[in-house]
Amino acid sequence: MVSFSDSQIAQIREGAASILENIGVRVPRKDLRDKLKEKGFRINGEYVLIDKKRLFEQIERYSVDIEVSEKIRPFVTYTSAYSHTYEKIDGRGFEAITTESNAAMGRFVNNASKIWTGLQPNCPGHPTDVHPDLQFFRHVINSFIWCENYHSMEPVSTKIAQYQFEACEAVGRPMTGLPIYVASPLTIAGESLDIAYANSHRLSSAWVGSMPSFGANTPLNLVAAYAQTTAETAGGAIVFEELTGVPTSFSANLFTFDFHAMSMPFGTPEKLILEWLNMDIAARLGGGECKAVWSTDIHTNAVHSGMQACVEKASLTMAGALRGAQIFGCSGTLGMDELFSPVQLLIDLEMLEHVQHIVDGLPIDEFEGNLLEEVQEGIKSGYLGSDRTLSNYKRYQWYPHFFNRNTFGSYLKEQFPFEEEKAHDMARDLMNKKHSWKLDEDKCKELEKIYQKAEKSLG
């Protein structure tokens, strides 16, 4: 298992401290720099310098041991809101997501969650037939209406944020925590900051993260890169906490960069290893331990439900589960997270059950009964019809929805459908099935009124 040595952790801590004391974090907003200056921070142009002592206080305050404290079964998964395109169920092409198709796909996902109960439903992706500032908000409205127990994603538009807070309160699920994303290297700015700062009175917590591409906007050395991303995220957390008083944690993350494709590839071995190192850093910067991993994202850059998607998603799931992961993000996504495939979602759900059964093993019980009598009866009549076999065989054998368990000879005789055909057939059935849940009609009307107000506010 890849991890940092104690001396490398110390280098990362000291490196981050040196960066913050000598370079600082860039805060382009002058009004925020002025407030920080009033609080005693040193300012150098657009950069706010932070003392080592304050950095280490922030690190230690939010350090935790990373371990699996409770068993979650079935494995939990969810779809992404970031897709803007759907793969057609027959696999023959793509279509841009509309308001109508987004709602329909939410009903599909909610129907699937009744079969695979670890699936936390939302309307995958966001509509592209509305104003750009409304696209993610429309996803939220659709998800509240059609997906049971949905909790809102964060607002992504400063113009619409107030209406999204209002919608969350209307359904009794207020947003009390928000993420803030730092622009690497070392810049705390953008809509996530502006939204969180303007709505800090609503928050009980915040979190700062970033998505630096290793070697593209960090040094191509893991210790140096993590020193930089620790400086920018911890520094951003300190800045926001000092400005607002809202307790603000942070995550020092790195992501892969492909120097041939000049892109950020997901689904690769390197992406998973960096994901694990992100957790190693999160625990050990403040003296904690990383004893397991909480979760694993099962992205892929593959653009259809084929060989690459299945190999990458299966290997990520298996590797993550063997290290303790029980939450698997972005099921059904392809093309990193720009494309959602309903058939890939069903394949991913089957895969998660498959891996879960490997990790859980088989029940090993003390034998109760008369062994000699049972063996003698087995010799006489066979074991297949015994009370023990009939009562317990499902404890020892997982029965999948799609995968074949029959022999090749039986296939030649019966010509039963291939696994992919079964997945396509089930996807069509779930898409055509009556919706399994809908929000109370009065709340639906209230949400639509809030959405209309947001729409009118854009002119």
C-alpha positions as a Markdown table, in Angstrom:
| # | Residue | x | y | z |
|---|---|---|---|---|
| 1 | Met | 0.0 | 0.0 | 0.0 |
| 2 | Val | 1.5 | 3.4 | -1.0 |
| 3 | Ser | 1.9 | 5.9 | 1.7 |
| 4 | Phe | 4.3 | 8.6 | 2.8 |
| 5 | Ser | 7.1 | 8.1 | 5.4 |
| 6 | Asp | 7.1 | 10.1 | 8.6 |
| 7 | Ser | 10.0 | 12.2 | 7.3 |
| 8 | Gln | 8.1 | 13.0 | 4.1 |
| 9 | Ile | 5.0 | 14.0 | 6.0 |
| 10 | Ala | 7.3 | 16.4 | 8.0 |
| 11 | Gln | 8.7 | 17.8 | 4.7 |
| 12 | Ile | 5.1 | 18.4 | 3.4 |
| 13 | Arg | 4.2 | 20.3 | 6.6 |
| 14 | Glu | 7.3 | 22.4 | 6.6 |
| 15 | Gly | 7.1 | 23.0 | 2.9 |
| 16 | Ala | 3.5 | 24.2 | 3.2 |
| 17 | Ala | 4.4 | 26.5 | 6.1 |
| 18 | Ser | 7.3 | 28.0 | 4.1 |
| 19 | Ile | 5.0 | 28.6 | 1.1 |
| 20 | Leu | 2.4 | 30.4 | 3.2 |
| 21 | Glu | 5.0 | 32.5 | 5.2 |
| 22 | Asn | 6.9 | 33.6 | 2.1 |
| 23 | Ile | 4.4 | 33.5 | -0.8 |
| 24 | Gly | 1.0 | 33.3 | 0.8 |
| 25 | Val | -2.4 | 32.6 | -0.8 |
| 26 | Arg | -3.6 | 34.9 | -3.5 |
| 27 | Val | -6.9 | 36.7 | -2.7 |
| 28 | Pro | -7.9 | 38.8 | -5.7 |
| 29 | Arg | -10.8 | 40.5 | -3.9 |
| 30 | Lys | -9.5 | 43.7 | -2.3 |
| 31 | Asp | -12.4 | 44.0 | 0.2 |
| 32 | Leu | -11.4 | 40.6 | 1.6 |
| 33 | Arg | -7.7 | 41.5 | 1.7 |
| 34 | Asp | -8.6 | 44.7 | 3.6 |
| 35 | Lys | -10.5 | 42.8 | 6.2 |
| 36 | Leu | -7.7 | 40.3 | 6.6 |
| 37 | Lys | -5.2 | 43.2 | 7.0 |
| 38 | Glu | -7.4 | 44.6 | 9.7 |
| 39 | Lys | -7.1 | 41.2 | 11.5 |
| 40 | Gly | -3.3 | 41.5 | 11.4 |
| 41 | Phe | -2.4 | 39.4 | 8.4 |
| 42 | Arg | 0.5 | 40.5 | 6.3 |
| 43 | Ile | -0.3 | 41.5 | 2.7 |
| 44 | Asn | 2.0 | 41.4 | -0.3 |
| 45 | Gly | 0.2 | 42.7 | -3.3 |
| 46 | Glu | -2.7 | 40.3 | -3.8 |
| 47 | Tyr | -1.2 | 37.7 | -1.6 |
| 48 | Val | -2.1 | 37.1 | 2.1 |
| 49 | Leu | 0.8 | 35.7 | 4.1 |
| 50 | Ile | 0.1 | 33.2 | 6.9 |
| 51 | Asp | 2.3 | 32.3 | 9.9 |
| 52 | Lys | 3.4 | 28.8 | 10.4 |
| 53 | Lys | 1.8 | 28.6 | 13.9 |
| 54 | Arg | -1.6 | 29.5 | 12.4 |
| 55 | Leu | -1.2 | 26.8 | 9.7 |
| 56 | Phe | -0.3 | 24.1 | 12.2 |
| 57 | Glu | -3.3 | 25.1 | 14.4 |
| 58 | Gln | -5.6 | 24.7 | 11.4 |
| 59 | Ile | -4.1 | 21.3 | 10.5 |
| 60 | Glu | -4.3 | 19.9 | 14.0 |
| 61 | Arg | -7.9 | 21.2 | 14.6 |
| 62 | Tyr | -9.3 | 19.3 | 11.7 |
| 63 | Ser | -7.0 | 16.2 | 11.7 |
| 64 | Val | -8.9 | 12.9 | 12.1 |
| 65 | Asp | -8.1 | 9.2 | 12.0 |
| 66 | Ile | -9.4 | 7.7 | 8.8 |
| 67 | Glu | -10.9 | 4.3 | 9.5 |
| 68 | Val | -14.1 | 2.3 | 8.9 |
| 69 | Ser | -16.0 | 2.6 | 12.1 |
| 70 | Glu | -19.2 | 0.8 | 11.0 |
| 71 | Lys | -20.2 | -1.6 | 8.3 |
| 72 | Ile | -22.4 | -0.2 | 5.6 |
| 73 | Arg | -24.4 | -2.7 | 3.6 |
| 74 | Pro | -25.3 | -2.6 | 0.9 |
| 75 | Phe | -22.5 | -0.5 | -0.6 |
| 76 | Val | -23.6 | 3.1 | -1.1 |
| 77 | Thr | -23.4 | 4.8 | -4.5 |
| 78 | Tyr | -24.8 | 7.8 | -6.4 |
| 79 | Thr | -24.8 | 9.4 | -9.8 |
| 80 | Ser | -23.2 | 12.7 | -10.8 |
| 81 | Ala | -24.9 | 16.0 | -11.5 |
| 82 | Tyr | -22.1 | 17.1 | -13.8 |
| 83 | Ser | -23.1 | 15.2 | -16.9 |
| 84 | His | -24.5 | 17.2 | -19.8 |
| 85 | Thr | -25.2 | 14.3 | -22.2 |
| 86 | Tyr | -27.0 | 10.9 | -22.0 |
| 87 | Glu | -26.0 | 7.8 | -23.8 |
| 88 | Lys | -29.0 | 6.3 | -25.5 |
| 89 | Ile | -30.3 | 3.0 | -24.0 |
| 90 | Asp | -29.6 | 1.1 | -27.2 |
| 91 | Gly | -26.0 | 2.5 | -27.1 |
| 92 | Arg | -26.4 | 4.1 | -30.5 |
| 93 | Gly | -25.4 | 7.7 | -30.0 |
| 94 | Phe | -25.8 | 10.4 | -27.5 |
| 95 | Glu | -28.4 | 13.2 | -26.7 |
| 96 | Ala | -28.0 | 16.5 | -24.8 |
| 97 | Ile | -29.9 | 16.5 | -21.5 |
| 98 | Thr | -33.1 | 18.5 | -21.4 |
| 99 | Thr | -35.3 | 19.4 | -18.5 |
| 100 | Glu | -37.8 | 16.7 | -19.5 |
| 101 | Ser | -35.2 | 14.0 | -20.0 |
| 102 | Asn | -33.4 | 14.9 | -16.8 |
| 103 | Ala | -36.7 | 14.4 | -14.9 |
| 104 | Ala | -37.3 | 11.1 | -16.7 |
| 105 | Met | -33.8 | 9.9 | -15.9 |
| 106 | Gly | -34.4 | 10.8 | -12.2 |
| 107 | Arg | -37.5 | 8.6 | -12.2 |
| 108 | Phe | -35.4 | 5.8 | -13.8 |
| 109 | Val | -32.8 | 6.1 | -11.1 |
| 110 | Asn | -35.3 | 6.2 | -8.3 |
| 111 | Asn | -36.9 | 3.0 | -9.8 |
| 112 | Ala | -33.5 | 1.4 | -9.9 |
| 113 | Ser | -33.0 | 2.3 | -6.2 |
| 114 | Lys | -35.9 | 0.1 | -5.2 |
| 115 | Ile | -33.9 | -2.9 | -6.6 |
| 116 | Trp | -30.4 | -1.8 | -5.6 |
| 117 | Thr | -31.1 | -0.2 | -2.2 |
| 118 | Gly | -27.6 | 1.3 | -1.8 |
| 119 | Leu | -28.2 | 3.6 | -4.7 |
| 120 | Gln | -29.0 | 7.1 | -3.4 |
| 121 | Pro | -31.1 | 8.6 | -6.2 |
| 122 | Asn | -30.8 | 11.9 | -7.9 |
| 123 | Cys | -31.5 | 13.1 | -11.5 |
| 124 | Pro | -28.2 | 12.4 | -13.1 |
| 125 | Gly | -26.7 | 15.3 | -15.0 |
| 126 | His | -28.2 | 18.7 | -15.6 |
| 127 | Pro | -30.4 | 20.1 | -18.4 |
| 128 | Thr | -28.8 | 22.1 | -21.1 |
| 129 | Asp | -32.0 | 23.6 | -22.5 |
| 130 | Val | -32.2 | 26.3 | -19.9 |
| 131 | His | -30.1 | 29.4 | -19.1 |
| 132 | Pro | -26.6 | 28.4 | -18.1 |
| 133 | Asp | -27.1 | 29.9 | -14.6 |
| 134 | Leu | -30.2 | 27.7 | -14.1 |
| 135 | Gln | -28.9 | 24.3 | -15.3 |
| 136 | Phe | -27.7 | 22.9 | -12.0 |
| 137 | Phe | -30.6 | 24.5 | -10.1 |
| 138 | Arg | -33.0 | 22.8 | -12.5 |
| 139 | His | -31.2 | 19.5 | -11.7 |
| 140 | Val | -31.8 | 20.2 | -8.0 |
| 141 | Ile | -35.5 | 21.0 | -8.5 |
| 142 | Asn | -36.0 | 17.8 | -10.6 |
| 143 | Ser | -34.2 | 15.7 | -8.0 |
| 144 | Phe | -36.3 | 17.1 | -5.1 |
| 145 | Ile | -39.5 | 16.2 | -7.0 |
| 146 | Trp | -38.6 | 12.8 | -8.4 |
| 147 | Cys | -35.9 | 11.3 | -6.1 |
| 148 | Glu | -36.6 | 10.1 | -2.6 |
| 149 | Asn | -34.4 | 11.5 | 0.2 |
| 150 | Tyr | -32.4 | 13.7 | -2.2 |
| 151 | His | -30.1 | 16.3 | -0.6 |
| 152 | Ser | -29.1 | 19.3 | -2.7 |
| 153 | Met | -25.7 | 19.7 | -4.3 |
| 154 | Glu | -24.0 | 23.1 | -3.6 |
| 155 | Pro | -25.0 | 26.2 | -5.6 |
| 156 | Val | -22.7 | 26.9 | -8.6 |
| 157 | Ser | -24.1 | 30.3 | -9.6 |
| 158 | Thr | -23.9 | 33.5 | -7.5 |
| 159 | Lys | -27.0 | 34.8 | -9.3 |
| 160 | Ile | -29.1 | 31.8 | -8.4 |
| 161 | Ala | -27.7 | 30.7 | -5.0 |
| 162 | Gln | -30.4 | 32.5 | -2.9 |
| 163 | Tyr | -33.1 | 30.6 | -4.7 |
| 164 | Gln | -31.4 | 27.3 | -4.2 |
| 165 | Phe | -31.2 | 28.0 | -0.4 |
| 166 | Glu | -34.9 | 28.9 | -0.5 |
| 167 | Ala | -35.8 | 25.6 | -2.3 |
| 168 | Cys | -33.8 | 23.5 | 0.2 |
| 169 | Glu | -35.6 | 25.2 | 3.1 |
| 170 | Ala | -39.0 | 24.6 | 1.3 |
| 171 | Val | -38.5 | 20.8 | 1.4 |
| 172 | Gly | -37.1 | 20.9 | 5.0 |
| 173 | Arg | -33.5 | 20.1 | 4.0 |
| 174 | Pro | -31.6 | 23.4 | 4.5 |
| 175 | Met | -28.0 | 23.6 | 3.3 |
| 176 | Thr | -25.7 | 24.4 | 6.2 |
| 177 | Gly | -22.3 | 23.5 | 4.7 |
| 178 | Leu | -20.6 | 24.5 | 1.5 |
| 179 | Pro | -17.4 | 23.7 | -0.4 |
| 180 | Ile | -15.0 | 26.4 | -1.6 |
| 181 | Tyr | -12.7 | 25.5 | -4.5 |
| 182 | Val | -9.2 | 27.0 | -4.7 |
| 183 | Ala | -7.7 | 27.6 | -8.1 |
| 184 | Ser | -4.3 | 26.1 | -8.3 |
| 185 | Pro | -1.8 | 27.4 | -7.7 |
| 186 | Leu | -2.6 | 29.2 | -4.5 |
| 187 | Thr | -5.6 | 31.4 | -5.5 |
| 188 | Ile | -8.7 | 31.6 | -3.5 |
| 189 | Ala | -11.3 | 33.2 | -5.7 |
| 190 | Gly | -14.3 | 32.4 | -7.9 |
| 191 | Glu | -18.0 | 31.7 | -7.5 |
| 192 | Ser | -17.7 | 29.0 | -4.8 |
| 193 | Leu | -16.0 | 31.6 | -2.6 |
| 194 | Asp | -18.4 | 34.4 | -3.4 |
| 195 | Ile | -21.4 | 32.1 | -2.7 |
| 196 | Ala | -20.1 | 30.8 | 0.6 |
| 197 | Tyr | -19.0 | 34.3 | 1.7 |
| 198 | Ala | -22.3 | 35.9 | 0.8 |
| 199 | Asn | -24.2 | 33.2 | 2.6 |
| 200 | Ser | -21.9 | 32.6 | 5.6 |
| 201 | His | -24.7 | 33.5 | 8.0 |
| 202 | Arg | -26.5 | 30.3 | 6.9 |
| 203 | Leu | -23.5 | 28.0 | 7.4 |
| 204 | Ser | -22.4 | 25.9 | 10.3 |
| 205 | Ser | -19.4 | 24.6 | 8.4 |
| 206 | Ala | -17.4 | 24.9 | 5.2 |
| 207 | Trp | -14.7 | 23.0 | 3.4 |
| 208 | Val | -11.9 | 24.0 | 1.1 |
| 209 | Gly | -10.5 | 21.8 | -1.6 |
| 210 | Ser | -8.8 | 22.0 | -5.0 |
| 211 | Met | -8.2 | 19.9 | -8.1 |
| 212 | Pro | -4.6 | 20.5 | -9.0 |
| 213 | Ser | -3.2 | 18.5 | -11.9 |
| 214 | Phe | 0.0 | 16.8 | -10.8 |
| 215 | Gly | 2.9 | 18.2 | -12.8 |
| 216 | Ala | 0.7 | 20.7 | -14.8 |
| 217 | Asn | 0.0 | 23.2 | -12.0 |
| 218 | Thr | 2.2 | 21.7 | -9.3 |
| 219 | Pro | 5.8 | 20.5 | -9.2 |
| 220 | Leu | 6.3 | 17.0 | -10.6 |
| 221 | Asn | 7.3 | 15.6 | -7.2 |
| 222 | Leu | 4.8 | 14.2 | -4.8 |
| 223 | Val | 6.2 | 15.7 | -1.6 |
| 224 | Ala | 6.5 | 19.2 | -3.2 |
| 225 | Ala | 3.1 | 18.9 | -4.9 |
| 226 | Tyr | 1.4 | 18.0 | -1.6 |
| 227 | Ala | 3.2 | 20.9 | 0.1 |
| 228 | Gln | 1.7 | 23.3 | -2.4 |
| 229 | Thr | -1.8 | 21.8 | -2.3 |
| 230 | Thr | -1.7 | 21.7 | 1.5 |
| 231 | Ala | -0.7 | 25.4 | 1.5 |
| 232 | Glu | -3.4 | 26.5 | -0.8 |
| 233 | Thr | -6.3 | 24.5 | 0.8 |
| 234 | Ala | -5.3 | 25.0 | 4.4 |
| 235 | Gly | -4.5 | 28.7 | 3.6 |
| 236 | Gly | -7.9 | 29.0 | 2.0 |
| 237 | Ala | -9.6 | 27.5 | 5.0 |
| 238 | Ile | -7.8 | 29.9 | 7.3 |
| 239 | Val | -8.8 | 32.9 | 5.2 |
| 240 | Phe | -12.4 | 31.9 | 5.1 |
| 241 | Glu | -12.6 | 31.0 | 8.8 |
| 242 | Glu | -11.0 | 34.4 | 9.7 |
| 243 | Leu | -13.4 | 36.3 | 7.5 |
| 244 | Thr | -16.6 | 34.6 | 8.5 |
| 245 | Gly | -16.1 | 32.7 | 11.8 |
| 246 | Val | -17.4 | 29.6 | 10.1 |
| 247 | Pro | -15.5 | 26.4 | 11.1 |
| 248 | Thr | -13.7 | 25.5 | 7.9 |
| 249 | Ser | -11.9 | 22.2 | 7.2 |
| 250 | Phe | -9.8 | 21.4 | 4.1 |
| 251 | Ser | -8.5 | 18.6 | 1.9 |
| 252 | Ala | -5.1 | 18.6 | 0.2 |
| 253 | Asn | -5.8 | 16.7 | -3.1 |
| 254 | Leu | -3.9 | 15.9 | -6.2 |
| 255 | Phe | -5.2 | 14.6 | -9.5 |
| 256 | Thr | -3.5 | 12.9 | -12.5 |
| 257 | Phe | -2.5 | 14.7 | -15.6 |
| 258 | Asp | -1.9 | 13.0 | -18.9 |
| 259 | Phe | 1.1 | 14.6 | -20.7 |
| 260 | His | 0.1 | 13.1 | -24.1 |
| 261 | Ala | -3.6 | 13.9 | -24.1 |
| 262 | Met | -3.0 | 17.1 | -22.1 |
| 263 | Ser | -6.1 | 16.3 | -20.0 |
| 264 | Met | -7.0 | 15.0 | -16.5 |
| 265 | Pro | -7.7 | 11.3 | -16.9 |
| 266 | Phe | -10.0 | 9.4 | -14.5 |
| 267 | Gly | -10.2 | 5.7 | -14.0 |
| 268 | Thr | -6.4 | 5.2 | -14.2 |
| 269 | Pro | -4.2 | 3.4 | -11.6 |
| 270 | Glu | -2.5 | 6.7 | -10.9 |
| 271 | Lys | -5.8 | 8.5 | -10.1 |
| 272 | Leu | -6.7 | 5.8 | -7.6 |
| 273 | Ile | -3.2 | 5.9 | -6.0 |
| 274 | Leu | -3.4 | 9.7 | -5.6 |
| 275 | Glu | -6.9 | 9.3 | -4.1 |
| 276 | Trp | -5.4 | 7.1 | -1.4 |
| 277 | Leu | -2.5 | 9.5 | -0.9 |
| 278 | Asn | -5.0 | 12.3 | -0.4 |
| 279 | Met | -6.5 | 10.3 | 2.5 |
| 280 | Asp | -3.1 | 9.5 | 3.8 |
| 281 | Ile | -2.3 | 13.2 | 3.9 |
| 282 | Ala | -5.7 | 14.1 | 5.4 |
| 283 | Ala | -5.1 | 11.9 | 8.4 |
| 284 | Arg | -1.4 | 12.2 | 9.0 |
| 285 | Leu | -0.7 | 15.9 | 8.5 |
| 286 | Gly | -2.1 | 16.4 | 12.0 |
| 287 | Gly | -0.7 | 13.2 | 13.6 |
| 288 | Gly | -3.6 | 10.9 | 12.9 |
| 289 | Glu | -3.6 | 7.5 | 11.2 |
| 290 | Cys | -5.0 | 6.4 | 7.8 |
| 291 | Lys | -6.2 | 2.9 | 8.6 |
| 292 | Ala | -8.6 | 2.5 | 5.6 |
| 293 | Val | -10.3 | 4.5 | 2.9 |
| 294 | Trp | -13.8 | 5.9 | 3.2 |
| 295 | Ser | -14.8 | 6.0 | -0.5 |
| 296 | Thr | -13.7 | 5.5 | -4.1 |
| 297 | Asp | -14.9 | 7.2 | -7.2 |
| 298 | Ile | -15.5 | 4.9 | -10.1 |
| 299 | His | -15.0 | 7.3 | -13.0 |
| 300 | Thr | -13.7 | 6.4 | -16.4 |
| 301 | Asn | -12.7 | 8.4 | -19.5 |
| 302 | Ala | -14.3 | 5.8 | -21.7 |
| 303 | Val | -17.2 | 7.2 | -23.7 |
| 304 | His | -19.3 | 4.1 | -24.0 |
| 305 | Ser | -20.3 | 1.0 | -22.0 |
| 306 | Gly | -17.5 | -1.3 | -23.2 |
| 307 | Met | -14.2 | -2.8 | -22.4 |
| 308 | Gln | -12.4 | 0.2 | -20.9 |
| 309 | Ala | -15.3 | 1.3 | -18.8 |
| 310 | Cys | -15.9 | -2.1 | -17.3 |
| 311 | Val | -12.2 | -2.9 | -16.7 |
| 312 | Glu | -11.5 | 0.5 | -15.1 |
| 313 | Lys | -14.6 | 0.7 | -13.0 |
| 314 | Ala | -14.3 | -3.0 | -11.8 |
| 315 | Ser | -10.6 | -2.6 | -10.8 |
| 316 | Leu | -11.2 | 0.7 | -8.9 |
| 317 | Thr | -14.2 | -0.8 | -7.1 |
| 318 | Met | -12.3 | -4.0 | -6.1 |
| 319 | Ala | -9.2 | -2.2 | -5.0 |
| 320 | Gly | -11.2 | 0.4 | -3.0 |
| 321 | Ala | -13.4 | -2.2 | -1.3 |
| 322 | Leu | -10.3 | -4.3 | -0.3 |
| 323 | Arg | -9.0 | -1.2 | 1.5 |
| 324 | Gly | -12.3 | -0.6 | 3.3 |
| 325 | Ala | -14.3 | 1.7 | 1.0 |
| 326 | Gln | -18.1 | 1.4 | 1.2 |
| 327 | Ile | -19.2 | 4.4 | -0.7 |
| 328 | Phe | -18.6 | 4.5 | -4.5 |
| 329 | Gly | -19.2 | 7.8 | -6.3 |
| 330 | Cys | -20.4 | 8.5 | -9.8 |
| 331 | Ser | -22.0 | 5.2 | -10.9 |
| 332 | Gly | -23.2 | 5.3 | -14.5 |
| 333 | Thr | -20.9 | 8.1 | -15.5 |
| 334 | Leu | -18.7 | 7.9 | -18.6 |
| 335 | Gly | -16.4 | 10.4 | -20.3 |
| 336 | Met | -15.0 | 11.4 | -16.9 |
| 337 | Asp | -18.3 | 12.8 | -15.7 |
| 338 | Glu | -19.7 | 14.5 | -18.8 |
| 339 | Leu | -21.8 | 11.6 | -20.0 |
| 340 | Phe | -24.3 | 9.5 | -18.1 |
| 341 | Ser | -25.4 | 6.0 | -19.4 |
| 342 | Pro | -28.4 | 4.3 | -17.9 |
| 343 | Val | -27.1 | 0.9 | -19.0 |
| 344 | Gln | -23.7 | 1.6 | -17.4 |
| 345 | Leu | -25.5 | 2.5 | -14.2 |
| 346 | Leu | -27.1 | -1.0 | -14.1 |
| 347 | Ile | -23.7 | -2.6 | -14.9 |
| 348 | Asp | -22.1 | -0.6 | -12.1 |
| 349 | Leu | -24.7 | -1.6 | -9.6 |
| 350 | Glu | -24.3 | -5.3 | -10.5 |
| 351 | Met | -20.5 | -4.9 | -10.2 |
| 352 | Leu | -20.9 | -3.3 | -6.7 |
| 353 | Glu | -22.9 | -6.3 | -5.5 |
| 354 | His | -20.4 | -8.6 | -7.0 |
| 355 | Val | -17.5 | -6.9 | -5.2 |
| 356 | Gln | -19.4 | -6.6 | -2.0 |
| 357 | His | -20.0 | -10.4 | -1.9 |
| 358 | Ile | -16.2 | -11.0 | -2.4 |
| 359 | Val | -15.3 | -8.7 | 0.4 |
| 360 | Asp | -17.9 | -10.1 | 2.8 |
| 361 | Gly | -16.9 | -13.7 | 2.2 |
| 362 | Leu | -19.0 | -16.7 | 3.1 |
| 363 | Pro | -20.7 | -17.4 | 6.5 |
| 364 | Ile | -18.6 | -19.8 | 8.6 |
| 365 | Asp | -20.9 | -21.2 | 11.4 |
| 366 | Glu | -20.5 | -23.8 | 14.1 |
| 367 | Phe | -22.1 | -27.0 | 13.0 |
| 368 | Glu | -25.3 | -27.8 | 14.9 |
| 369 | Gly | -27.0 | -31.2 | 14.6 |
| 370 | Asn | -25.9 | -34.8 | 14.2 |
| 371 | Leu | -23.2 | -34.8 | 11.6 |
| 372 | Leu | -23.2 | -38.6 | 11.1 |
| 373 | Glu | -26.9 | -38.7 | 10.6 |
| 374 | Glu | -26.8 | -35.9 | 8.1 |
| 375 | Val | -24.0 | -37.5 | 6.1 |
| 376 | Gln | -25.8 | -40.9 | 6.1 |
| 377 | Glu | -28.9 | -39.2 | 4.8 |
| 378 | Gly | -26.9 | -37.4 | 2.2 |
| 379 | Ile | -25.4 | -40.7 | 1.0 |
| 380 | Lys | -28.8 | -42.2 | 0.8 |
| 381 | Ser | -30.9 | -39.3 | -0.7 |
| 382 | Gly | -28.4 | -36.6 | -1.7 |
| 383 | Tyr | -27.9 | -33.2 | -0.2 |
| 384 | Leu | -29.8 | -31.0 | -2.7 |
| 385 | Gly | -33.2 | -31.7 | -1.2 |
| 386 | Ser | -32.1 | -31.6 | 2.4 |
| 387 | Asp | -33.7 | -29.1 | 4.9 |
| 388 | Arg | -30.3 | -27.5 | 5.5 |
| 389 | Thr | -29.7 | -26.9 | 1.8 |
| 390 | Leu | -33.1 | -25.6 | 1.0 |
| 391 | Ser | -33.1 | -23.3 | 4.0 |
| 392 | Asn | -29.6 | -21.9 | 3.6 |
| 393 | Tyr | -28.4 | -22.1 | 0.0 |
| 394 | Lys | -29.0 | -18.4 | -0.6 |
| 395 | Arg | -26.6 | -17.5 | 2.2 |
| 396 | Tyr | -23.8 | -19.2 | 0.2 |
| 397 | Gln | -24.6 | -18.1 | -3.3 |
| 398 | Trp | -25.2 | -14.6 | -4.8 |
| 399 | Tyr | -27.7 | -14.5 | -7.6 |
| 400 | Pro | -27.0 | -11.6 | -10.0 |
| 401 | His | -29.4 | -9.9 | -12.2 |
| 402 | Phe | -27.4 | -10.1 | -15.4 |
| 403 | Phe | -24.4 | -12.4 | -15.2 |
| 404 | Asn | -24.5 | -15.9 | -16.6 |
| 405 | Arg | -24.1 | -18.9 | -14.3 |
| 406 | Asn | -25.1 | -21.6 | -16.8 |
| 407 | Thr | -22.8 | -23.8 | -18.8 |
| 408 | Phe | -21.8 | -23.2 | -22.4 |
| 409 | Gly | -23.6 | -26.3 | -23.4 |
| 410 | Ser | -26.9 | -25.0 | -22.0 |
| 411 | Tyr | -26.3 | -21.7 | -23.9 |
| 412 | Leu | -26.0 | -23.7 | -27.2 |
| 413 | Lys | -29.2 | -25.5 | -26.4 |
| 414 | Glu | -31.3 | -22.6 | -25.1 |
| 415 | Gln | -29.7 | -19.5 | -26.8 |
| 416 | Phe | -30.5 | -17.3 | -23.7 |
| 417 | Pro | -29.7 | -13.6 | -24.0 |
| 418 | Phe | -26.2 | -12.2 | -23.4 |
| 419 | Glu | -25.6 | -10.1 | -20.2 |
| 420 | Glu | -25.5 | -6.8 | -22.1 |
| 421 | Glu | -28.9 | -7.6 | -23.6 |
| 422 | Lys | -30.4 | -8.2 | -20.2 |
| 423 | Ala | -29.0 | -4.9 | -18.9 |
| 424 | His | -30.5 | -3.0 | -21.9 |
| 425 | Asp | -33.9 | -4.8 | -21.4 |
| 426 | Met | -34.0 | -3.9 | -17.7 |
| 427 | Ala | -33.0 | -0.3 | -18.5 |
| 428 | Arg | -35.9 | 0.0 | -20.9 |
| 429 | Asp | -38.3 | -1.6 | -18.4 |
| 430 | Leu | -37.2 | 0.8 | -15.6 |
| 431 | Met | -37.5 | 3.8 | -17.9 |
| 432 | Asn | -41.0 | 2.8 | -18.9 |
| 433 | Lys | -42.1 | 1.8 | -15.5 |
| 434 | Lys | -44.4 | 4.1 | -13.5 |
| 435 | His | -42.5 | 6.4 | -11.1 |
| 436 | Ser | -41.9 | 4.8 | -7.7 |
| 437 | Trp | -42.0 | 8.1 | -5.8 |
| 438 | Lys | -42.9 | 11.8 | -6.1 |
| 439 | Leu | -42.7 | 14.7 | -3.8 |
| 440 | Asp | -45.9 | 16.0 | -2.2 |
| 441 | Glu | -47.8 | 18.1 | -4.8 |
| 442 | Asp | -48.0 | 21.2 | -2.7 |
| 443 | Lys | -44.2 | 21.2 | -2.3 |
| 444 | Cys | -43.7 | 20.6 | -6.0 |
| 445 | Lys | -45.7 | 23.7 | -6.7 |
| 446 | Glu | -43.7 | 25.7 | -4.2 |
| 447 | Leu | -40.5 | 24.6 | -5.8 |
| 448 | Glu | -41.7 | 25.5 | -9.3 |
| 449 | Lys | -42.6 | 29.0 | -8.0 |
| 450 | Ile | -39.1 | 29.4 | -6.6 |
| 451 | Tyr | -37.6 | 28.3 | -9.9 |
| 452 | Gln | -39.8 | 30.7 | -11.8 |
| 453 | Lys | -38.6 | 33.5 | -9.5 |
| 454 | Ala | -35.0 | 32.5 | -10.3 |
| 455 | Glu | -35.8 | 32.4 | -14.0 |
| 456 | Lys | -37.3 | 35.9 | -13.9 |
| 457 | Ser | -34.4 | 37.3 | -12.0 |
| 458 | Leu | -32.1 | 36.6 | -15.0 |
| 459 | Gly | -34.3 | 38.8 | -17.3 |
